[in-house]
Amino acid sequence: MQTAALIVTGLVALLHVYFLVLEMFLWTKPYGRRVFKLTEEKAQATKALAANQGLYNGFLAAGLAWGLSLGADGYAIRLFFLGCVIIAGIFGAATVGRKILYVQALPAALAVALGCAA
């Protein structure tokens, strides 16, 4: 179970790197606008807010990578950052759209469950 927990945690970290790229660099590009269903005008108007969100996602990814790099000693760090991801996913689902619960919070919750079962 420990290996599965580490793999899922790594995938959650990679997801947040992807979110960083989407929000910081692709927000106003056709792909980013398509992903977030934005008009060009709305994307331009919210570009700075999206970049800020992307930076926070990068911090989550960095924290998870830090915890992973410590192996067994990084369990508490991984748990903390996975908890942050879960809370952010729940808040996003409540304020933006239910899909965030499944894309962000659910994988992190799975990583926590696997880690606790190990």
C-alpha positions in Angstrom: 0.0 0.0 0.0 2.9 2.4 0.7 4.1 2.2 -2.8 0.6 2.9 -4.1 0.3 5.9 -1.8 3.6 7.3 -3.0 2.6 6.8 -6.7 -0.8 8.5 -6.2 0.9 11.3 -4.3 3.3 11.8 -7.2 0.4 11.9 -9.6 -1.3 14.5 -7.4 1.9 16.6 -7.5 2.1 16.2 -11.3 -1.6 17.3 -11.6 -0.7 20.5 -9.7 2.2 21.2 -11.9 -0.2 20.8 -14.9 -2.6 23.3 -13.1 0.3 25.7 -12.6 1.1 25.6 -16.4 -2.6 26.0 -17.3 -3.2 28.9 -15.0 0.1 30.8 -15.3 1.0 30.2 -19.0 -1.9 28.9 -21.0 -4.8 30.8 -19.4 -5.2 33.2 -22.4 -4.1 30.7 -25.1 -6.7 28.7 -27.0 -6.1 25.5 -25.1 -6.4 27.2 -21.7 -9.5 29.1 -22.7 -11.1 25.9 -23.9 -10.2 24.0 -20.7 -11.8 26.7 -18.5 -14.5 27.7 -21.0 -13.4 31.3 -21.2 -13.9 33.9 -23.8 -10.8 35.8 -24.9 -12.1 38.9 -23.1 -12.7 37.1 -19.8 -9.4 35.3 -20.0 -7.6 38.6 -20.4 -9.5 40.2 -17.6 -8.7 37.4 -15.2 -5.2 36.6 -16.3 -3.5 38.0 -13.1 -5.9 36.1 -10.8 -5.3 32.9 -12.7 -1.5 33.3 -12.5 -1.9 33.7 -8.7 -3.9 30.5 -8.5 -1.3 28.8 -10.6 1.5 29.9 -8.3 -0.4 28.4 -5.3 -0.8 25.1 -7.2 2.9 25.2 -7.8 3.5 25.5 -4.0 1.2 22.5 -3.4 3.2 20.5 -6.0 6.5 21.6 -4.4 5.3 20.5 -1.0 4.3 17.1 -2.2 7.6 16.7 -4.1 9.4 17.7 -0.9 7.5 15.1 1.1 8.1 12.4 -1.5 11.8 13.2 -1.6 12.1 12.4 2.1 10.8 8.9 1.7 9.3 7.5 4.9 10.4 10.6 6.9 8.2 12.8 4.6 4.9 11.2 5.6 3.7 14.1 7.8 4.7 16.6 5.1 2.9 14.6 2.4 -0.2 14.3 4.7 -0.2 18.1 5.3 0.0 19.0 1.7 -2.5 16.4 0.6 -4.9 17.8 3.2 -4.3 21.3 1.7 -5.2 19.8 -1.7 -8.3 18.2 -0.4 -9.5 21.4 1.3 -8.8 23.4 -1.8 -10.7 20.9 -3.9 -13.7 21.0 -1.6 -13.7 24.8 -1.6 -13.3 24.8 -5.4 -16.2 22.4 -5.8 -18.4 24.5 -3.6 -17.5 27.8 -5.2 -16.6 27.1 -8.8 -17.8 23.6 -10.0 -18.3 20.1 -8.8 -15.8 18.7 -11.3 -13.0 20.1 -9.1 -14.0 17.7 -6.3 -13.2 14.7 -8.6 -10.2 16.1 -10.4 -8.4 17.6 -7.3 -9.8 16.4 -4.0 -10.6 12.8 -4.8 -7.0 11.8 -6.0 -5.6 13.5 -2.9 -8.1 11.7 -0.6 -7.1 8.4 -2.3 -3.4 9.1 -1.6 -4.2 9.8 2.1 -6.3 6.7 2.4 -3.6 4.6 0.8 -1.0 6.1 3.1 -3.0 5.5 6.2 -3.7 1.9 5.2 0.0 1.2 4.8 
